[in-house]
Amino acid sequence: MQQMIDLYEGFICALHMMMLSEKEINYPQFTDTNFDKEMNKIWRWVKEHK
């Protein structure tokens, strides 16, 4: 459970950094989480609309 919490925390931090940065940020794909598809959609949306 702690590993999933750490993955989600890393994802949220990377989204925040991407929103503040002018540079492209790539984040590794998650595996074996319940929200892989949703997280990918959120990542793409934020990247497109920043």
N, CA, C and O atoms as CSV, one atom per row, in Angstrom:
chain,resi,resn,atom,element,x,y,z
A,1,MET,N,N,0.816,-1.194,0.000
A,1,MET,CA,C,0.000,0.000,0.000
A,1,MET,C,C,0.865,1.267,0.000
A,1,MET,O,O,0.570,2.229,-0.709
A,2,GLN,N,N,1.925,1.256,0.795
A,2,GLN,CA,C,2.799,2.425,0.847
A,2,GLN,C,C,3.441,2.695,-0.514
A,2,GLN,O,O,3.651,3.850,-0.883
A,3,GLN,N,N,3.750,1.640,-1.255
A,3,GLN,CA,C,4.350,1.816,-2.579
A,3,GLN,C,C,3.383,2.547,-3.508
A,3,GLN,O,O,3.804,3.419,-4.268
A,4,MET,N,N,2.105,2.208,-3.461
A,4,MET,CA,C,1.123,2.895,-4.301
A,4,MET,C,C,0.972,4.353,-3.895
A,4,MET,O,O,0.841,5.227,-4.752
A,5,ILE,N,N,0.990,4.619,-2.600
A,5,ILE,CA,C,0.909,5.997,-2.121
A,5,ILE,C,C,2.109,6.790,-2.625
A,5,ILE,O,O,1.959,7.935,-3.051
A,6,ASP,N,N,3.292,6.194,-2.578
A,6,ASP,CA,C,4.501,6.856,-3.068
A,6,ASP,C,C,4.423,7.122,-4.561
A,6,ASP,O,O,4.861,8.177,-5.020
A,7,LEU,N,N,3.870,6.177,-5.338
A,7,LEU,CA,C,3.710,6.377,-6.775
A,7,LEU,C,C,2.777,7.542,-7.075
A,7,LEU,O,O,3.069,8.377,-7.931
A,8,TYR,N,N,1.660,7.592,-6.369
A,8,TYR,CA,C,0.709,8.682,-6.587
A,8,TYR,C,C,1.286,10.023,-6.148
A,8,TYR,O,O,1.056,11.041,-6.801
A,9,GLU,N,N,2.026,10.029,-5.056
A,9,GLU,CA,C,2.666,11.268,-4.596
A,9,GLU,C,C,3.692,11.753,-5.624
A,9,GLU,O,O,3.762,12.946,-5.918
A,10,GLY,N,N,4.475,10.841,-6.161
A,10,GLY,CA,C,5.436,11.204,-7.206
A,10,GLY,C,C,4.756,11.743,-8.440
A,10,GLY,O,O,5.249,12.685,-9.060
A,11,PHE,N,N,3.634,11.162,-8.804
A,11,PHE,CA,C,2.871,11.600,-9.972
A,11,PHE,C,C,2.357,13.026,-9.767
A,11,PHE,O,O,2.469,13.867,-10.659
A,12,ILE,N,N,1.797,13.287,-8.599
A,12,ILE,CA,C,1.264,14.617,-8.317
A,12,ILE,C,C,2.381,15.652,-8.284
A,12,ILE,O,O,2.207,16.759,-8.793
A,13,CYS,N,N,3.517,15.313,-7.699
A,13,CYS,CA,C,4.661,16.235,-7.680
A,13,CYS,C,C,5.166,16.517,-9.090
A,13,CYS,O,O,5.508,17.656,-9.409
A,14,ALA,N,N,5.214,15.497,-9.930
A,14,ALA,CA,C,5.664,15.682,-11.312
A,14,ALA,C,C,4.680,16.558,-12.087
A,14,ALA,O,O,5.103,17.385,-12.895
A,15,LEU,N,N,3.372,16.393,-11.854
A,15,LEU,CA,C,2.383,17.261,-12.500
A,15,LEU,C,C,2.595,18.713,-12.084
A,15,LEU,O,O,2.555,19.619,-12.916
A,16,HIS,N,N,2.817,18.919,-10.816
A,16,HIS,CA,C,3.043,20.275,-10.311
A,16,HIS,C,C,4.293,20.885,-10.947
A,16,HIS,O,O,4.274,22.040,-11.374
A,17,MET,N,N,5.359,20.123,-11.008
A,17,MET,CA,C,6.598,20.619,-11.612
A,17,MET,C,C,6.404,20.910,-13.093
A,17,MET,O,O,6.955,21.883,-13.607
A,18,MET,N,N,5.626,20.077,-13.787
A,18,MET,CA,C,5.384,20.290,-15.211
A,18,MET,C,C,4.602,21.587,-15.422
A,18,MET,O,O,4.862,22.321,-16.375
A,19,MET,N,N,3.652,21.866,-14.540
A,19,MET,CA,C,2.853,23.082,-14.684
A,19,MET,C,C,3.701,24.335,-14.462
A,19,MET,O,O,3.451,25.367,-15.085
A,20,LEU,N,N,4.693,24.254,-13.588
A,20,LEU,CA,C,5.520,25.420,-13.282
A,20,LEU,C,C,6.696,25.589,-14.230
A,20,LEU,O,O,7.252,26.682,-14.333
A,21,SER,N,N,7.077,24.536,-14.916
A,21,SER,CA,C,8.288,24.544,-15.726
A,21,SER,C,C,7.993,24.874,-17.180
A,21,SER,O,O,6.908,24.600,-17.692
A,22,GLU,N,N,8.969,25.458,-17.823
A,22,GLU,CA,C,8.893,25.705,-19.263
A,22,GLU,C,C,9.442,24.527,-20.056
A,22,GLU,O,O,9.219,24.431,-21.263
A,23,LYS,N,N,10.151,23.641,-19.393
A,23,LYS,CA,C,10.779,22.506,-20.062
A,23,LYS,C,C,9.829,21.318,-20.104
A,23,LYS,O,O,8.894,21.210,-19.310
A,24,GLU,N,N,10.098,20.434,-21.052
A,24,GLU,CA,C,9.337,19.189,-21.145
A,24,GLU,C,C,9.764,18.259,-20.020
A,24,GLU,O,O,10.955,18.100,-19.755
A,25,ILE,N,N,8.812,17.662,-19.378
A,25,ILE,CA,C,9.084,16.708,-18.316
A,25,ILE,C,C,8.442,15.387,-18.705
A,25,ILE,O,O,7.253,15.328,-19.017
A,26,ASN,N,N,9.223,14.351,-18.683
A,26,ASN,CA,C,8.698,13.013,-18.939
A,26,ASN,C,C,8.666,12.250,-17.635
A,26,ASN,O,O,9.581,12.353,-16.818
A,27,TYR,N,N,7.617,11.492,-17.447
A,27,TYR,CA,C,7.460,10.730,-16.215
A,27,TYR,C,C,7.278,9.273,-16.585
A,27,TYR,O,O,6.551,8.970,-17.531
A,28,PRO,N,N,7.907,8.375,-15.878
A,28,PRO,CA,C,7.810,6.963,-16.244
A,28,PRO,C,C,6.382,6.427,-16.120
A,28,PRO,O,O,5.591,6.894,-15.300
A,29,GLN,N,N,6.088,5.459,-16.937
A,29,GLN,CA,C,4.784,4.803,-16.881
A,29,GLN,C,C,4.647,4.043,-15.577
A,29,GLN,O,O,5.598,3.418,-15.107
A,30,PHE,N,N,3.478,4.100,-15.005
A,30,PHE,CA,C,3.190,3.295,-13.831
A,30,PHE,C,C,2.729,1.922,-14.281
A,30,PHE,O,O,2.162,1.776,-15.364
A,31,THR,N,N,2.961,0.953,-13.485
A,31,THR,CA,C,2.451,-0.385,-13.767
A,31,THR,C,C,1.817,-0.944,-12.511
A,31,THR,O,O,2.239,-0.646,-11.394
A,32,ASP,N,N,0.826,-1.738,-12.708
A,32,ASP,CA,C,0.142,-2.419,-11.610
A,32,ASP,C,C,-0.543,-1.475,-10.629
A,32,ASP,O,O,-0.645,-1.786,-9.443
A,33,THR,N,N,-1.012,-0.328,-11.108
A,33,THR,CA,C,-1.830,0.522,-10.254
A,33,THR,C,C,-3.236,0.543,-10.819
A,33,THR,O,O,-3.448,0.279,-12.002
A,34,ASN,N,N,-4.182,0.855,-9.970
A,34,ASN,CA,C,-5.579,0.846,-10.391
A,34,ASN,C,C,-5.930,2.010,-11.309
A,34,ASN,O,O,-6.936,1.962,-12.015
A,35,PHE,N,N,-5.115,3.043,-11.303
A,35,PHE,CA,C,-5.454,4.255,-12.028
A,35,PHE,C,C,-4.481,4.584,-13.151
A,35,PHE,O,O,-4.297,5.758,-13.473
A,36,ASP,N,N,-3.859,3.587,-13.750
A,36,ASP,CA,C,-2.891,3.832,-14.831
A,36,ASP,C,C,-3.507,4.625,-15.976
A,36,ASP,O,O,-2.928,5.614,-16.425
A,37,LYS,N,N,-4.664,4.206,-16.447
A,37,LYS,CA,C,-5.302,4.880,-17.586
A,37,LYS,C,C,-5.694,6.304,-17.225
A,37,LYS,O,O,-5.480,7.228,-18.010
A,38,GLU,N,N,-6.264,6.482,-16.047
A,38,GLU,CA,C,-6.677,7.815,-15.622
A,38,GLU,C,C,-5.482,8.736,-15.437
A,38,GLU,O,O,-5.536,9.906,-15.817
A,39,MET,N,N,-4.400,8.219,-14.855
A,39,MET,CA,C,-3.212,9.025,-14.648
A,39,MET,C,C,-2.588,9.421,-15.989
A,39,MET,O,O,-2.100,10.541,-16.138
A,40,ASN,N,N,-2.601,8.527,-16.943
A,40,ASN,CA,C,-2.078,8.833,-18.267
A,40,ASN,C,C,-2.916,9.926,-18.934
A,40,ASN,O,O,-2.366,10.836,-19.556
A,41,LYS,N,N,-4.229,9.841,-18.809
A,41,LYS,CA,C,-5.107,10.862,-19.392
A,41,LYS,C,C,-4.879,12.213,-18.730
A,41,LYS,O,O,-4.832,13.241,-19.407
A,42,ILE,N,N,-4.737,12.212,-17.402
A,42,ILE,CA,C,-4.480,13.461,-16.685
A,42,ILE,C,C,-3.156,14.060,-17.126
A,42,ILE,O,O,-3.059,15.264,-17.364
A,43,TRP,N,N,-2.124,13.206,-17.235
A,43,TRP,CA,C,-0.792,13.681,-17.658
A,43,TRP,C,C,-0.856,14.328,-19.036
A,43,TRP,O,O,-0.315,15.414,-19.244
A,44,ARG,N,N,-1.521,13.657,-19.978
A,44,ARG,CA,C,-1.622,14.192,-21.337
A,44,ARG,C,C,-2.422,15.497,-21.373
A,44,ARG,O,O,-2.069,16.420,-22.107
A,45,TRP,N,N,-3.498,15.575,-20.585
A,45,TRP,CA,C,-4.318,16.780,-20.566
A,45,TRP,C,C,-3.526,17.961,-20.024
A,45,TRP,O,O,-3.546,19.045,-20.607
A,46,VAL,N,N,-2.833,17.754,-18.915
A,46,VAL,CA,C,-2.045,18.842,-18.313
A,46,VAL,C,C,-0.937,19.267,-19.272
A,46,VAL,O,O,-0.676,20.459,-19.439
A,47,LYS,N,N,-0.284,18.282,-19.906
A,47,LYS,CA,C,0.804,18.596,-20.843
A,47,LYS,C,C,0.275,19.418,-22.022
A,47,LYS,O,O,0.962,20.319,-22.503
A,48,GLU,N,N,-0.926,19.117,-22.485
A,48,GLU,CA,C,-1.512,19.819,-23.623
A,48,GLU,C,C,-1.990,21.218,-23.250
A,48,GLU,O,O,-1.904,22.133,-24.069
A,49,HIS,N,N,-2.487,21.402,-22.045
A,49,HIS,CA,C,-3.122,22.660,-21.660
A,49,HIS,C,C,-2.279,23.556,-20.768
A,49,HIS,O,O,-2.780,24.557,-20.257
A,50,LYS,N,N,-1.029,23.224,-20.571
A,50,LYS,CA,C,-0.225,24.069,-19.677
A,50,LYS,C,C,0.170,25.372,-20.312
A,50,LYS,O,O,0.846,26.185,-19.684
